[in-house]
Amino acid sequence: MKTVVKLFARARDLAGAPTLELDLEESATAADLRAVIGEQVPALQIILPSLLIAIGNDYAGPATRVAGRTDLAAFPPVSGG
Amino acid sequence: MIQLTQDPIDFAALTESVRSTQAGAVVLFLGTVREMTHGRQTVALDYDGYPEMAEAKLRDLESEARSRWPVVEAGIVHRLGHLELGDVSVAVAVSCPHRHQAFDAGRFLIDRLKEVVPIWKKENWSDGSTEWVHPGTDEAVDSRQ
């Protein structure tokens, strides 16, 4: 299923776009999402190990289901302050 | 009060906003744009953020601080966009009945902010290169522009 993921910081720069539209299995988890990002967007492979996934306003654990969600984001470790 | 802003932070007003006759201690923390990092010279920083999640995380942190210390008032303001040397990027103001509580709560808020709130800074180095700061990533990221 088509799933949109927002990108921020270096992830957005590397992808060259503020969002990704990915094709995910209905059972896809956050770990699957990370793998699909690596397959479908090779430019992001370099930061894949550290890429964080958020659902809504919370960080997603690897087993969290993500398919069908409309509030997904992916970004590298934060550095505010 | 939780706020993200593109404008300069009025930290005097923020400090006033947390003062209270119930509090004997007010602590203000300011994060400011530093010129030198490990021998490299910064000329400016650009901050990016995921506003909805950042505000939610900041509210969560305030709630957690209130559950751990007798916080009377708390205010956190983070600036986004292009900041010059010396500009204030973040302000945390906390009031508590006693100073130890205010220092501890303020330190907790800024320490956790830097760990969990989705905001990122990009260095603009004096040699013309730029670099996203992403703690814990393996390589130094350097992109000429």
Backbone of each chain as ProteinMPNN parsed JSONL, in Angstrom:
{"seq_chain_A": "MKTVVKLFARARDLAGAPTLELDLEESATAADLRAVIGEQVPALQIILPSLLIAIGNDYAGPATRVAGRTDLAAFPPVSGG", "coords_chain_A": {"N_chain_A": [[0.852, -1.195, 0.0], [0.389, 2.282, -0.664], [2.371, 4.583, 1.038], [3.071, 7.539, 2.748], [5.929, 9.268, 3.841], [7.308, 11.645, 5.935], [10.306, 13.599, 5.727], [13.263, 14.827, 7.395], [15.913, 17.236, 8.025], [19.159, 15.934, 7.417], [18.241, 13.682, 6.131], [16.228, 14.607, 4.451], [17.726, 16.274, 2.784], [19.449, 14.414, 1.54], [17.631, 12.753, 0.201], [16.521, 14.587, -1.43], [13.982, 15.585, -1.322], [10.995, 16.538, 0.489], [9.241, 14.586, 1.311], [8.635, 11.019, 1.134], [7.149, 8.642, -1.04], [6.159, 5.488, -0.54], [5.919, 1.978, -1.26], [4.361, -0.269, 0.711], [4.04, -3.431, 2.406], [0.972, -4.707, 3.821], [1.341, -5.611, 6.387], [3.527, -4.285, 7.294], [6.198, -3.255, 9.43], [7.936, -0.814, 11.522], [10.611, -1.509, 11.288], [10.553, -2.848, 8.845], [9.834, -0.706, 7.242], [12.136, 0.874, 7.378], [13.902, -0.787, 6.005], [12.692, -0.858, 3.478], [12.919, 1.806, 2.752], [15.681, 1.929, 2.394], [15.924, 0.225, 0.18], [14.332, 1.438, -1.795], [15.161, 4.049, -1.91], [18.103, 4.698, -2.581], [19.908, 6.742, -1.938], [19.554, 7.224, 0.724], [20.696, 5.171, 2.081], [23.126, 5.489, 3.376], [22.596, 6.683, 5.822], [20.912, 4.942, 7.004], [21.262, 3.07, 9.241], [21.062, 4.712, 11.476], [18.661, 5.943, 11.229], [15.702, 7.305, 12.488], [12.31, 6.436, 13.216], [9.154, 7.917, 13.291], [5.835, 7.823, 14.523], [3.068, 9.695, 14.298], [3.316, 11.683, 17.111], [5.268, 10.249, 18.387], [8.163, 8.168, 18.912], [8.791, 5.25, 17.013], [9.017, 1.832, 17.844], [10.931, -0.996, 16.572], [9.115, -3.081, 15.974], [6.68, -1.932, 15.645], [3.631, -1.477, 13.929], [3.316, 0.076, 10.785], [2.145, 0.387, 8.305], [-0.272, 1.97, 6.274], [-0.537, 4.139, 7.926], [-0.844, 7.664, 8.235], [0.798, 9.479, 9.288], [3.605, 9.387, 9.357], [7.123, 9.752, 9.91], [10.604, 10.15, 9.123], [13.917, 10.42, 10.253], [17.317, 11.536, 11.006], [19.374, 11.213, 14.058], [18.579, 13.569, 16.672], [19.439, 17.069, 17.211], [18.914, 19.415, 18.621], [18.818, 22.418, 20.684]], "CA_chain_A": [[0.0, 0.0, 0.0], [1.15, 3.528, -0.744], [2.54, 5.217, 2.341], [3.883, 8.756, 2.663], [6.802, 9.472, 5.01], [7.989, 12.952, 5.963], [11.748, 13.555, 6.005], [13.814, 16.065, 7.957], [17.362, 17.437, 8.169], [20.008, 15.346, 6.385], [17.454, 12.718, 5.352], [15.554, 15.371, 3.391], [18.75, 16.724, 1.824], [19.945, 13.282, 0.754], [16.561, 12.283, -0.68], [16.181, 15.661, -2.355], [12.534, 15.8, -1.282], [10.506, 16.592, 1.879], [8.478, 13.368, 1.636], [8.786, 9.834, 0.288], [5.964, 7.798, -1.195], [6.699, 4.129, -0.588], [4.963, 0.886, -1.362], [4.595, -1.157, 1.858], [3.119, -4.535, 2.687], [-0.012, -4.311, 4.843], [1.811, -5.982, 7.72], [4.857, -3.694, 7.476], [6.563, -2.637, 10.698], [8.919, 0.257, 11.381], [11.848, -2.123, 10.782], [10.329, -3.063, 7.41], [9.854, 0.612, 6.598], [13.539, 1.276, 7.232], [14.482, -1.607, 4.932], [12.113, -0.424, 2.197], [13.547, 3.092, 2.434], [17.003, 1.626, 1.855], [15.786, -0.374, -1.154], [13.682, 2.305, -2.784], [15.836, 5.348, -1.959], [19.503, 4.371, -2.29], [20.629, 7.891, -1.367], [19.405, 7.241, 2.185], [21.341, 4.008, 2.698], [24.268, 5.899, 4.204], [22.153, 7.037, 7.181], [19.867, 3.991, 7.398], [21.388, 2.478, 10.576], [20.702, 5.65, 12.54], [17.398, 6.612, 10.899], [14.625, 7.127, 13.463], [10.975, 6.446, 12.635], [8.133, 8.44, 14.204], [4.422, 7.699, 14.167], [2.455, 10.793, 15.036], [4.274, 12.434, 17.927], [6.08, 9.331, 19.179], [9.113, 7.299, 18.229], [8.272, 3.9, 16.802], [9.918, 0.699, 18.007], [11.059, -1.736, 15.312], [7.992, -3.98, 15.694], [5.427, -1.177, 15.52], [3.033, -1.499, 12.591], [3.307, 1.42, 10.193], [1.425, 0.446, 7.029], [-1.56, 2.632, 6.322], [-0.503, 5.345, 8.752], [-0.689, 8.883, 7.444], [1.551, 10.437, 10.107], [4.948, 8.818, 9.529], [8.288, 10.597, 9.619], [11.905, 9.487, 9.272], [14.955, 11.451, 10.386], [18.497, 11.13, 11.768], [19.372, 11.642, 15.463], [18.248, 14.987, 16.841], [20.56, 17.897, 17.679], [18.446, 20.734, 19.028], [19.452, 23.019, 21.857]], "C_chain_A": [[0.888, 1.245, 0.0], [1.196, 4.201, 0.63], [3.482, 6.405, 2.188], [4.656, 8.935, 3.967], [7.464, 10.835, 4.894], [9.458, 12.762, 6.306], [12.207, 14.892, 6.577], [15.337, 16.034, 7.931], [18.125, 16.715, 7.06], [19.254, 14.319, 5.532], [16.76, 13.429, 4.189], [16.563, 15.821, 2.336], [19.2, 15.575, 0.922], [18.891, 12.784, -0.239], [16.207, 13.336, -1.721], [14.694, 15.957, -2.398], [12.072, 15.813, 0.178], [9.691, 15.371, 2.278], [8.879, 12.247, 0.687], [7.415, 9.202, 0.135], [6.465, 6.394, -1.458], [5.575, 3.123, -0.729], [5.272, -0.115, -0.255], [3.59, -2.302, 1.871], [2.163, -4.105, 3.805], [0.451, -4.619, 6.256], [3.106, -5.258, 8.102], [5.029, -3.032, 8.843], [7.556, -1.505, 10.439], [10.242, -0.291, 10.857], [11.735, -2.385, 9.282], [10.41, -1.744, 6.658], [11.294, 1.056, 6.363], [14.196, 0.505, 6.078], [13.979, -1.153, 3.56], [12.704, 0.921, 1.781], [14.925, 2.848, 1.815], [16.95, 1.059, 0.444], [15.308, 0.637, -2.193], [14.355, 3.676, -2.912], [17.31, 5.131, -1.611], [20.287, 5.52, -1.642], [20.562, 7.909, 0.157], [20.101, 6.067, 2.876], [22.438, 4.4, 3.676], [23.849, 6.235, 5.63], [21.136, 6.032, 7.736], [20.035, 3.449, 8.825], [20.941, 3.415, 11.697], [19.348, 6.316, 12.301], [16.322, 6.276, 11.933], [13.285, 7.222, 12.744], [10.007, 6.979, 13.69], [6.756, 8.172, 13.621], [3.688, 8.75, 14.987], [3.53, 11.517, 15.82], [5.183, 11.54, 18.758], [7.048, 8.533, 18.323], [8.541, 5.891, 18.144], [9.362, 2.886, 17.093], [9.921, -0.121, 16.728], [9.841, -2.575, 14.957], [6.667, -3.251, 15.493], [4.916, -1.207, 14.08], [2.947, -0.084, 12.03], [2.441, 1.514, 8.93], [0.074, 1.129, 7.206], [-1.577, 3.896, 7.17], [-0.247, 6.556, 7.858], [0.19, 9.91, 8.158], [2.96, 9.919, 10.4], [6.025, 9.84, 9.194], [9.553, 9.78, 9.841], [12.978, 10.554, 9.301], [16.141, 10.92, 11.175], [18.421, 11.636, 13.213], [19.271, 13.158, 15.609], [19.427, 15.759, 17.432], [20.109, 19.309, 18.01], [19.218, 21.242, 20.238], [20.484, 24.046, 21.459]], "O_chain_A": [[1.976, 1.26, 0.577], [0.169, 4.36, 1.29], [4.548, 6.297, 1.582], [4.106, 8.774, 5.056], [8.101, 11.145, 3.887], [9.815, 11.874, 7.08], [11.632, 15.942, 6.29], [15.961, 14.978, 7.832], [17.785, 16.861, 5.886], [19.582, 14.111, 4.364], [16.712, 12.907, 3.075], [16.287, 15.758, 1.138], [19.319, 15.733, -0.293], [19.213, 12.438, -1.376], [15.656, 13.014, -2.774], [14.191, 16.51, -3.377], [12.693, 15.166, 1.021], [9.472, 15.141, 3.467], [9.389, 12.485, -0.408], [6.609, 9.22, 1.065], [7.115, 6.135, -2.47], [4.43, 3.388, -0.364], [6.33, -0.745, -0.272], [2.455, -2.166, 1.415], [2.498, -3.254, 4.629], [0.018, -3.977, 7.213], [3.716, -5.58, 9.122], [4.135, -2.349, 9.341], [7.965, -1.263, 9.303], [10.923, 0.372, 10.075], [12.69, -2.175, 8.534], [10.983, -1.672, 5.57], [11.633, 1.551, 5.288], [14.946, 1.072, 5.284], [14.748, -1.074, 2.603], [12.961, 1.151, 0.599], [15.288, 3.488, 0.829], [17.805, 1.358, -0.389], [15.811, 0.684, -3.315], [14.148, 4.382, -3.899], [17.718, 5.357, -0.472], [21.224, 5.281, -0.881], [21.401, 8.528, 0.812], [20.098, 5.974, 4.103], [22.653, 3.726, 4.683], [24.648, 6.093, 6.555], [20.568, 6.245, 8.807], [19.05, 3.37, 9.559], [20.492, 2.958, 12.748], [18.932, 7.166, 13.09], [16.066, 5.106, 12.217], [13.134, 7.982, 11.788], [10.036, 6.547, 14.843], [6.532, 8.276, 12.415], [3.687, 8.703, 16.217], [4.547, 11.921, 15.256], [5.8, 11.999, 19.719], [6.781, 8.259, 17.153], [7.896, 5.405, 19.074], [10.499, 3.046, 16.65], [9.032, 0.027, 15.89], [9.55, -2.77, 13.777], [5.648, -3.878, 15.205], [5.674, -0.989, 13.135], [2.548, 0.844, 12.733], [2.049, 2.612, 8.532], [-0.631, 0.882, 8.184], [-2.55, 4.649, 7.128], [0.472, 6.475, 6.862], [0.319, 11.05, 7.713], [3.445, 9.997, 11.529], [5.855, 10.681, 8.311], [9.573, 8.843, 10.639], [12.969, 11.481, 8.49], [15.999, 9.96, 11.932], [17.517, 12.397, 13.558], [19.796, 13.92, 14.796], [20.302, 15.177, 18.074], [20.811, 20.28, 17.728], [20.134, 20.591, 20.74], [21.117, 24.653, 22.324]]}, "seq_chain_B": "MIQLTQDPIDFAALTESVRSTQAGAVVLFLGTVREMTHGRQTVALDYDGYPEMAEAKLRDLESEARSRWPVVEAGIVHRLGHLELGDVSVAVAVSCPHRHQAFDAGRFLIDRLKEVVPIWKKENWSDGSTEWVHPGTDEAVDSRQ", "coords_chain_B": {"N_chain_B": [[5.013, 27.354, 29.407], [5.206, 26.428, 26.046], [7.009, 26.835, 23.097], [7.796, 27.158, 19.632], [9.75, 29.144, 17.498], [10.462, 31.459, 14.843], [11.556, 33.822, 15.389], [13.69, 36.168, 17.24], [14.377, 35.154, 20.614], [12.639, 36.292, 23.383], [14.019, 36.311, 26.168], [13.989, 37.571, 28.582], [11.321, 38.247, 28.97], [10.303, 35.665, 29.018], [11.476, 34.688, 31.352], [10.288, 36.397, 33.25], [7.719, 35.438, 32.984], [7.655, 33.066, 34.369], [8.027, 33.724, 36.97], [6.946, 33.785, 40.379], [5.072, 34.21, 43.391], [4.968, 31.903, 44.796], [7.319, 30.679, 44.326], [10.675, 30.416, 45.273], [12.882, 30.362, 43.764], [14.257, 30.937, 40.609], [15.339, 29.63, 37.607], [17.162, 30.187, 34.679], [18.037, 28.888, 31.575], [20.075, 29.446, 28.791], [20.707, 28.513, 25.469], [23.251, 29.246, 23.22], [24.637, 30.412, 20.09], [27.682, 29.078, 19.347], [31.049, 29.941, 18.538], [33.424, 28.353, 18.151], [34.108, 24.924, 17.62], [35.688, 22.104, 18.532], [38.032, 23.167, 17.38], [37.136, 24.034, 14.93], [35.613, 26.658, 13.024], [32.551, 28.221, 13.384], [30.207, 30.003, 11.416], [27.516, 30.419, 11.271], [24.338, 28.961, 12.243], [21.823, 26.739, 11.048], [18.578, 25.886, 11.934], [16.41, 23.137, 11.806], [13.163, 21.73, 12.17], [10.632, 19.428, 13.358], [7.712, 20.451, 13.689], [5.114, 19.747, 14.888], [5.562, 17.332, 16.279], [7.764, 18.098, 17.807], [6.721, 20.083, 19.51], [4.892, 18.522, 20.927], [6.615, 16.714, 22.195], [8.049, 18.481, 23.806], [6.009, 19.36, 25.495], [5.5, 16.936, 26.785], [7.933, 16.641, 28.159], [7.815, 18.806, 29.905], [5.652, 17.994, 31.461], [6.746, 15.702, 32.61], [8.824, 16.817, 34.097], [7.304, 18.27, 35.915], [6.172, 16.182, 37.297], [8.285, 15.221, 38.698], [9.564, 17.227, 40.12], [8.739, 20.024, 42.266], [7.537, 21.994, 40.37], [6.684, 25.302, 39.787], [6.198, 27.133, 37.662], [6.954, 26.684, 34.187], [8.851, 27.295, 31.264], [9.599, 26.813, 27.855], [11.343, 27.723, 25.05], [12.177, 27.336, 21.704], [14.22, 28.309, 19.036], [13.927, 28.354, 15.474], [15.337, 28.128, 12.141], [17.603, 30.504, 10.596], [20.473, 31.252, 12.388], [22.752, 33.554, 13.823], [26.147, 33.927, 15.088], [26.257, 33.901, 18.619], [23.537, 34.298, 18.868], [20.483, 33.437, 20.579], [19.448, 30.191, 20.814], [17.848, 28.484, 22.239], [15.726, 28.664, 25.1], [15.21, 27.955, 28.476], [13.174, 28.217, 31.172], [12.557, 27.954, 34.608], [10.632, 27.789, 37.553], [10.698, 27.131, 41.034], [9.954, 26.166, 44.442], [12.438, 25.999, 45.862], [16.03, 26.363, 45.312], [17.579, 24.077, 44.526], [15.767, 22.34, 43.416], [14.881, 23.842, 41.231], [17.228, 24.159, 39.696], [17.743, 21.429, 39.139], [15.435, 20.599, 37.762], [15.529, 22.327, 35.569], [17.909, 21.547, 34.364], [17.296, 18.897, 33.72], [15.287, 19.382, 31.8], [16.641, 20.712, 29.627], [18.624, 18.839, 29.051], [17.158, 16.532, 28.296], [15.675, 17.586, 26.216], [17.64, 17.865, 24.256], [18.014, 15.243, 23.616], [15.618, 14.033, 22.748], [13.801, 15.719, 21.385], [12.543, 16.507, 18.216], [14.476, 18.347, 16.579], [16.938, 19.868, 14.589], [20.331, 20.873, 13.991], [22.295, 22.638, 11.606], [25.582, 23.068, 10.79], [27.273, 25.928, 9.592], [30.219, 26.244, 8.368], [33.34, 28.102, 8.611], [34.868, 27.684, 6.365], [33.148, 27.534, 4.3], [31.76, 25.195, 3.961], [28.969, 23.033, 4.793], [27.239, 21.239, 7.391], [25.182, 18.818, 8.7], [24.315, 18.237, 12.071], [24.284, 15.273, 13.598], [24.099, 13.449, 16.205], [25.995, 10.595, 17.213], [26.124, 9.342, 14.78], [28.203, 7.709, 12.403], [30.114, 8.903, 10.619], [31.778, 11.956, 9.771], [29.882, 14.446, 8.404], [29.943, 16.146, 5.487], [29.263, 18.608, 3.298], [29.932, 20.372, 0.482], [28.936, 23.601, -0.542]], "CA_chain_B": [[4.739, 27.711, 28.019], [6.021, 25.754, 25.047], [6.905, 27.589, 21.843], [8.828, 27.184, 18.602], [9.627, 30.447, 16.863], [11.493, 31.894, 13.897], [11.967, 35.164, 15.815], [14.553, 36.19, 18.431], [13.685, 34.749, 21.847], [12.611, 37.295, 24.449], [14.217, 35.481, 27.356], [13.606, 38.345, 29.772], [9.869, 38.06, 29.129], [10.093, 34.265, 29.413], [11.841, 34.594, 32.766], [9.218, 37.056, 34.015], [6.482, 34.651, 32.915], [7.675, 31.94, 35.322], [8.171, 34.199, 38.342], [5.732, 33.57, 41.163], [5.286, 34.337, 44.835], [5.109, 30.542, 45.339], [8.654, 30.184, 43.991], [11.823, 31.148, 45.798], [14.018, 30.175, 42.869], [14.01, 30.935, 39.16], [16.54, 29.3, 36.828], [17.051, 30.389, 33.234], [19.123, 28.375, 30.746], [20.089, 29.871, 27.396], [21.651, 27.938, 24.523], [23.624, 30.306, 22.284], [25.434, 29.916, 18.968], [29.096, 29.126, 19.714], [31.894, 30.127, 17.354], [34.45, 27.327, 17.923], [33.804, 23.543, 18.008], [36.844, 21.245, 18.228], [38.981, 23.862, 16.518], [36.524, 24.532, 13.689], [34.927, 27.926, 13.244], [31.173, 28.337, 12.894], [29.764, 31.366, 11.104], [26.069, 30.487, 11.51], [23.641, 27.672, 12.342], [20.441, 26.663, 10.574], [17.817, 24.891, 12.686], [15.222, 22.556, 11.204], [12.37, 21.061, 13.195], [9.357, 18.785, 13.013], [7.035, 21.263, 14.714], [4.048, 19.113, 15.669], [6.14, 16.368, 17.215], [8.645, 18.806, 18.746], [5.898, 20.709, 20.557], [4.336, 17.449, 21.76], [7.687, 16.189, 23.062], [8.349, 19.499, 24.826], [4.934, 19.291, 26.502], [5.746, 15.719, 27.579], [9.05, 16.89, 29.074], [7.338, 19.683, 30.977], [4.832, 17.168, 32.356], [7.62, 14.821, 33.39], [9.505, 17.656, 35.095], [6.334, 18.605, 36.967], [5.914, 14.996, 38.114], [9.477, 14.882, 39.475], [9.953, 18.351, 40.971], [7.579, 20.902, 42.527], [7.656, 23.119, 39.44], [5.576, 26.26, 39.846], [5.975, 27.461, 36.255], [8.061, 26.322, 33.311], [8.711, 27.788, 29.896], [10.662, 26.375, 26.943], [11.2, 28.313, 23.714], [13.27, 26.982, 20.8], [14.177, 29.061, 17.779], [14.239, 27.628, 14.25], [15.749, 29.013, 11.052], [19.013, 30.878, 10.467], [20.96, 31.98, 13.572], [24.127, 34.055, 13.761], [26.946, 33.741, 16.308], [25.77, 34.591, 19.801], [22.076, 34.291, 18.972], [19.911, 32.48, 21.521], [18.708, 29.163, 20.077], [16.858, 27.865, 23.123], [15.633, 29.213, 26.456], [14.434, 27.146, 29.413], [12.998, 28.934, 32.444], [11.833, 27.126, 35.571], [10.551, 28.29, 38.928], [10.379, 26.131, 42.053], [10.082, 26.761, 45.78], [13.827, 26.063, 46.315], [16.953, 26.435, 44.178], [18.038, 22.782, 44.031], [14.704, 21.819, 42.556], [14.846, 24.616, 39.986], [18.405, 23.765, 38.894], [17.606, 20.043, 38.67], [14.363, 20.544, 36.757], [16.005, 23.015, 34.374], [18.915, 20.696, 33.711], [16.563, 17.782, 33.115], [14.569, 19.824, 30.595], [17.534, 20.964, 28.496], [19.305, 17.585, 28.69], [16.232, 15.647, 27.574], [15.363, 18.262, 24.944], [18.691, 17.567, 23.278], [17.979, 13.815, 23.291], [14.377, 13.481, 22.175], [12.931, 16.655, 20.649], [12.99, 16.486, 16.818], [15.03, 19.602, 16.058], [18.296, 19.58, 14.105], [21.118, 22.046, 13.615], [23.267, 22.472, 10.53], [26.721, 23.981, 10.906], [27.824, 26.647, 8.453], [31.605, 26.436, 8.781], [33.996, 29.28, 8.03], [35.459, 27.345, 5.059], [32.092, 27.527, 3.294], [31.034, 23.925, 3.946], [27.88, 22.893, 5.76], [27.251, 19.898, 7.99], [24.141, 18.504, 9.683], [24.786, 17.623, 13.308], [23.455, 14.118, 13.935], [24.924, 12.75, 17.183], [26.02, 9.131, 17.207], [26.334, 8.792, 13.45], [29.599, 7.285, 12.32], [31.043, 9.691, 9.826], [31.573, 13.387, 9.695], [29.101, 14.74, 7.214], [30.466, 17.413, 4.979], [28.798, 18.831, 1.93], [30.306, 21.69, -0.043], [27.822, 24.267, -1.221]], "C_chain_B": [[5.734, 27.001, 27.093], [5.887, 26.526, 23.743], [8.094, 27.306, 20.929], [8.647, 28.485, 17.841], [10.744, 30.691, 15.862], [12.127, 33.205, 14.37], [12.927, 35.084, 16.997], [13.747, 35.896, 19.695], [13.791, 35.856, 22.885], [12.74, 36.562, 25.782], [13.931, 36.243, 28.646], [12.112, 38.177, 30.036], [9.552, 36.638, 29.573], [10.383, 34.086, 30.899], [10.76, 35.216, 33.646], [7.983, 36.159, 34.087], [6.476, 33.486, 33.893], [7.833, 32.41, 36.766], [6.847, 34.095, 39.083], [6.058, 33.773, 42.631], [5.358, 32.964, 45.51], [6.514, 29.993, 45.145], [9.714, 31.068, 44.621], [13.017, 31.082, 44.876], [13.539, 30.176, 41.423], [15.329, 30.645, 38.476], [16.232, 29.508, 35.354], [18.267, 29.76, 32.565], [18.967, 28.94, 29.341], [21.1, 29.033, 26.636], [21.956, 29.008, 23.486], [24.581, 29.752, 21.227], [26.91, 30.184, 19.238], [29.954, 29.2, 18.445], [32.813, 28.936, 17.087], [33.964, 25.965, 18.429], [34.959, 22.667, 17.565], [37.764, 21.898, 17.193], [38.408, 24.36, 15.199], [35.646, 25.742, 13.999], [33.55, 27.926, 12.573], [30.902, 29.785, 12.521], [28.259, 31.532, 11.324], [25.541, 29.069, 11.671], [22.264, 27.809, 11.701], [19.741, 25.553, 11.333], [16.587, 24.473, 11.887], [14.455, 21.863, 12.325], [11.161, 20.39, 12.596], [8.375, 19.344, 14.036], [5.999, 20.525, 15.545], [4.623, 18.165, 16.715], [7.019, 17.07, 18.241], [7.83, 19.442, 19.871], [5.315, 19.65, 21.482], [5.39, 16.904, 22.715], [8.036, 17.195, 24.158], [7.267, 19.508, 25.913], [5.112, 18.064, 27.393], [6.856, 15.956, 28.604], [8.619, 17.794, 30.222], [6.517, 18.87, 31.978], [5.707, 16.274, 33.226], [8.361, 15.614, 34.454], [8.558, 17.976, 36.251], [6.037, 17.403, 37.867], [7.099, 14.689, 39.032], [9.914, 15.973, 40.432], [8.736, 19.253, 41.179], [7.653, 22.174, 41.672], [6.427, 24.026, 39.579], [5.204, 26.678, 38.422], [7.195, 27.016, 35.458], [7.794, 26.885, 31.924], [9.89, 27.325, 29.058], [10.369, 26.988, 25.579], [12.403, 27.895, 22.89], [13.108, 27.745, 19.502], [14.555, 28.149, 16.618], [14.65, 28.632, 13.184], [17.227, 29.349, 11.147], [19.446, 31.726, 11.662], [22.424, 32.346, 13.407], [24.839, 33.764, 15.087], [26.35, 34.548, 17.455], [24.264, 34.609, 19.937], [21.621, 33.208, 19.96], [19.063, 31.473, 20.736], [17.623, 28.534, 20.938], [16.903, 28.549, 24.483], [14.724, 28.311, 27.282], [14.367, 27.917, 30.725], [12.115, 28.093, 33.362], [11.781, 27.841, 36.913], [10.078, 27.174, 39.842], [10.486, 26.81, 43.417], [11.538, 26.96, 46.191], [14.793, 25.868, 45.148], [17.373, 25.074, 43.634], [17.023, 22.188, 43.054], [14.721, 22.531, 41.202], [16.037, 24.268, 39.09], [18.207, 22.371, 38.299], [16.546, 19.933, 37.57], [14.827, 21.208, 35.457], [17.022, 22.178, 33.62], [18.262, 19.492, 33.028], [15.929, 18.216, 31.792], [15.521, 20.05, 29.425], [18.253, 19.672, 28.08], [18.393, 16.68, 27.866], [15.813, 16.261, 26.238], [16.374, 17.856, 23.884], [18.679, 16.097, 22.844], [16.748, 13.401, 22.491], [13.561, 14.439, 21.313], [13.423, 16.773, 19.206], [13.274, 17.88, 16.246], [16.471, 19.27, 15.684], [19.002, 20.872, 13.772], [22.085, 21.681, 12.497], [24.342, 23.53, 10.693], [27.005, 24.648, 9.559], [29.244, 27.012, 8.852], [32.251, 27.61, 8.028], [34.648, 28.979, 6.691], [34.4, 27.233, 3.958], [31.316, 26.224, 3.226], [29.904, 23.949, 4.971], [27.814, 21.446, 6.22], [26.094, 19.754, 8.97], [24.781, 17.866, 10.91], [23.813, 16.517, 13.676], [24.245, 13.233, 14.887], [24.848, 11.235, 17.051], [26.175, 8.534, 15.828], [27.83, 8.657, 13.217], [30.537, 8.317, 11.71], [30.783, 11.175, 10.027], [30.91, 13.677, 8.347], [29.519, 16.107, 6.7], [30.013, 17.595, 3.539], [29.134, 20.253, 1.505], [29.113, 22.315, -0.731], [28.296, 25.507, -1.929]], "O_chain_B": [[6.939, 26.987, 27.341], [4.773, 26.84, 23.322], [9.237, 27.224, 21.377], [7.518, 28.891, 17.567], [11.852, 30.179, 16.026], [13.129, 33.645, 13.807], [12.984, 34.063, 17.683], [12.601, 36.322, 19.835], [14.886, 36.303, 23.225], [11.75, 36.234, 26.436], [13.661, 35.636, 29.682], [11.69, 37.988, 31.177], [8.659, 36.416, 30.39], [9.635, 33.42, 31.613], [10.363, 34.639, 34.659], [7.29, 36.117, 35.104], [5.41, 32.965, 34.22], [7.782, 31.597, 37.689], [5.775, 34.286, 38.508], [7.186, 33.536, 43.064], [5.765, 32.867, 46.668], [6.868, 28.966, 45.725], [9.667, 32.294, 44.523], [14.057, 31.677, 45.162], [12.563, 29.517, 41.064], [16.325, 31.324, 38.724], [15.198, 29.074, 34.846], [19.402, 30.058, 32.937], [17.877, 28.922, 28.769], [22.228, 28.856, 27.096], [21.04, 29.613, 22.929], [25.25, 28.744, 21.452], [27.343, 31.331, 19.344], [29.626, 28.602, 17.42], [32.978, 28.537, 15.935], [33.462, 25.867, 19.549], [35.193, 22.499, 16.368], [38.214, 21.247, 16.249], [39.1, 25.029, 14.432], [35.033, 25.844, 15.062], [33.413, 27.669, 11.377], [31.323, 30.698, 13.232], [27.779, 32.645, 11.538], [26.198, 28.1, 11.291], [21.621, 28.854, 11.797], [20.226, 24.423, 11.385], [15.837, 25.301, 11.37], [15.05, 21.454, 13.322], [10.718, 20.717, 11.495], [8.219, 18.784, 15.122], [5.987, 20.649, 16.77], [4.227, 18.189, 17.881], [7.029, 16.691, 19.413], [8.201, 19.351, 21.041], [5.248, 19.856, 22.694], [5.111, 16.66, 23.889], [8.288, 16.813, 25.3], [7.569, 19.645, 27.099], [4.904, 18.134, 28.605], [6.752, 15.539, 29.758], [9.007, 17.58, 31.37], [6.663, 19.033, 33.19], [5.452, 16.106, 34.418], [8.516, 15.149, 35.583], [8.955, 17.955, 37.416], [5.695, 17.564, 39.038], [6.945, 13.982, 40.027], [10.56, 15.693, 41.442], [7.811, 19.249, 40.367], [7.812, 23.279, 42.19], [5.287, 23.568, 39.498], [4.042, 26.589, 38.024], [8.313, 26.973, 35.972], [6.651, 26.942, 31.471], [11.041, 27.425, 29.484], [9.288, 26.8, 25.021], [13.539, 28.077, 23.326], [12.017, 27.824, 18.939], [15.405, 27.271, 16.764], [14.36, 29.824, 13.29], [18.012, 28.583, 11.705], [18.87, 32.782, 11.925], [23.228, 31.553, 12.917], [24.204, 33.401, 16.077], [25.987, 35.714, 17.295], [23.751, 34.905, 21.017], [22.297, 32.197, 20.145], [18.09, 31.845, 20.081], [16.592, 28.099, 20.423], [17.963, 28.957, 24.958], [13.626, 27.951, 26.859], [15.4, 28.23, 31.318], [11.07, 27.589, 32.952], [12.77, 28.427, 37.354], [9.196, 26.387, 39.497], [11.044, 27.901, 43.53], [11.864, 27.976, 46.805], [14.433, 25.286, 44.125], [17.514, 24.913, 42.421], [17.377, 21.62, 42.021], [14.591, 21.895, 40.156], [15.883, 24.101, 37.88], [18.465, 22.148, 37.116], [16.751, 19.248, 36.568], [14.548, 20.706, 34.369], [16.999, 22.109, 32.391], [18.626, 19.118, 31.912], [16.021, 17.508, 30.79], [15.223, 19.609, 28.315], [18.466, 19.439, 26.89], [18.816, 16.127, 26.851], [15.621, 15.55, 25.252], [16.008, 17.541, 22.752], [19.268, 15.747, 21.821], [16.831, 12.509, 21.646], [12.693, 13.985, 20.568], [14.588, 17.101, 18.98], [12.457, 18.486, 15.553], [17.139, 18.494, 16.367], [18.385, 21.842, 13.331], [22.618, 20.573, 12.446], [24.058, 24.727, 10.729], [26.977, 23.995, 8.517], [29.458, 27.975, 9.588], [31.779, 28.042, 6.976], [34.957, 29.904, 5.941], [34.715, 26.88, 2.822], [30.317, 26.14, 2.512], [29.887, 24.772, 5.886], [28.276, 20.541, 5.525], [26.026, 20.482, 9.961], [25.691, 17.046, 10.786], [22.662, 16.78, 14.024], [24.985, 12.356, 14.44], [23.782, 10.668, 16.81], [26.345, 7.321, 15.708], [28.624, 9.413, 13.778], [31.624, 8.567, 12.231], [29.685, 11.581, 10.409], [31.347, 13.198, 7.301], [29.448, 17.102, 7.421], [30.361, 16.798, 2.667], [28.667, 21.219, 2.108], [28.362, 21.632, -1.427], [27.498, 26.202, -2.558]]}, "name": "protein", "num_of_chains": 2, "seq": "MKTVVKLFARARDLAGAPTLELDLEESATAADLRAVIGEQVPALQIILPSLLIAIGNDYAGPATRVAGRTDLAAFPPVSGGMIQLTQDPIDFAALTESVRSTQAGAVVLFLGTVREMTHGRQTVALDYDGYPEMAEAKLRDLESEARSRWPVVEAGIVHRLGHLELGDVSVAVAVSCPHRHQAFDAGRFLIDRLKEVVPIWKKENWSDGSTEWVHPGTDEAVDSRQ"}
